[in-house]
Amino acid sequence: MPLNAPVILLVDDHPDSVEMYTVGLLAMGFQPLSAANADDAFARACECQPDVIVADVAMPGASGFELTRRLRGHARTKDAGIILLTGHALDSARQEAAAAGADRFLLKPCLPEELALEIRDVIAHRRPVGQ
């Protein structure tokens, strides 16, 4: 893994999804971390300040939308890239993701290669911290 590999926080309550993305992203030069729910993800994000947070929308407890709003409202995480994943193709979900502050809204199934392209694009277009 490159020394300055982008840190990606994967948030999903399904271990199989986390494992698939972890293996794929590692192979593509990223440094993946994981959290199983929104509360753990928020704590981890504040601690390690990942470059991009990839979160499932539907999780027990707080949803990916709620996590996004919390991240955008906190000084240490407000500028992180955020990608939300969901199996629900409703336009209202896409609108809620945008309103919460997500950079991208992707439909499952999303292959690791496709996710990596979106992550790279989010990193390339992210605002510098503090702006």
Buried (B, 14 or more C-beta within 10 A) or exposed (E): EEEEBBBBBBBBBEEEBBEBBBEBBBEBEBBBBBBBBBBBBBEBBBEEBBBBBBBBBBBEEBBBBBBBBBBBEEEEBEBBBBBBBBEEEEEEBBEBBBEBBBBBBBEBEBEBEEBBEBBBBBBEEBEEEEE
